Amino acid sequence: MQRLVLRESLFFVANPYGETQLKPFSPSLKSMSATLVGNALVAQSGGPTAVINASLAGVINAALNYPDEIEEIYGGLNGIQGILQEQLIDLAAESQQTVRALRYTPSAALGSCRFKLRREVDFQRLIEVFKAHNIRYFFYIGGNDSQDTADKISKHAVAANWQMRVIGIPKTVDNDLVITDHTPGYGSVIKHVATTVRELACDAAAMGQHDLVTILEVMGRNAGWIAAGASLAKRRDHPSDAPHLIYLPEVAFEANKFLDDVARVLKQNKYCFIVVGEGLVDKDGNYIATSSAATDSFGHSQLGGAGDYLKSLIEQHIGGVKVRSARPGHTQRAAATGSSKADNDEAFMAGEAAVEAAINGITDKMITLVRGETDQYTCETGLADLSEVANGVKRIPANWINEDGVSLNYQFAKYALPLIQGEVAVTREQGLPAFAELSKIQVERLLPPHDFE
């Protein structure tokens, strides 16, 4: 049976200095497809963000609107690793109150993983799980590696003659996914980082007498989007505002230039404020600091220590200077109470759009965020092939970085400012945030345990 599906979607309009507003958007017809009836499964993967659960809430919210196509809504615990173990929970059993609170709860409520599918037997097991639980819709919320995983799962389903639709939902604080204009999670992390810079700058201004250096090391493996976001802390009419120096992975690090930069800033200001991305590299492309020789299951080096490295350089070569190095670490991706409403809205929108796309017969795509071409910020959802997104890295355009290599120009500010607008409505109890807790009602296991050896 062929059916025509055309529903109203949404787009968001945001004043660069105001809150995001919701406006109706009439999409063009995407597809005409046969009805596919079965269960939906959603899972989360990779590093959590302040809004990854907003995308999950969006999936649940939209899936409940299609009872004729989606009979049950399951959540996979701890990403692909949990699905291999058949650890599924019933998301439709969660209360509406929990789902609403989920939207403003940080981290990955379903649990996450960094597990790389390498063995054919693992792919076969996934298809067995999908068949056993009649999974016809699979939504995977994650970054580069997760989109690669989703792409491979879809290909194995086709090879096994199992009809299902696979849609990726973008997530990463690093903002380095290709094709999409930006990623859910990014606006909130740079809002937190820029706020931290302003707060620490007040402390440094009180204590410095042309002899104090404060270093803030932020996340960012191969791209400096988060470090660049710290530049939003500077006021346009106060060029001496912190941060004074920003070191990005896109610009090869030179120790002598760095020391000259610091000396120059200290001569002009009571203190020097530095922001450095953890993925800073030298001219040969080597990380200047790693936390250990270990790598994760995807072969990524465990980064950390760039701030301490810069601290040691200053202490060795510039006398009479006090140096403080700070690492917000995981707090920058878990800071939901100060997150961006625009970011939260778009994360929720991406989750809903994933369900809409799958219901319309679309598969093997990742939802993208598409920025409008008007002066006033607008954002719609689009689609990109999973295979094109997988394992790519989007870096900051070179023309957004000033010639000094340590500051960003107006083009970056124009890009990033709309993403940090608005405040989220986090429920509080006795002055502290009240985050959602899933009841996690287990779906009955139908298969024997999986062998990970």
Order of alpha helices (4+ residues) and beta strands (2+ residues): beta-beta-beta-beta-beta-alpha-beta-alpha-beta-alpha-alpha-beta-alpha-beta-alpha-beta-alpha-beta-alpha-beta-beta-beta-alpha-beta-alpha-alpha-beta-beta-alpha-alpha-beta-beta
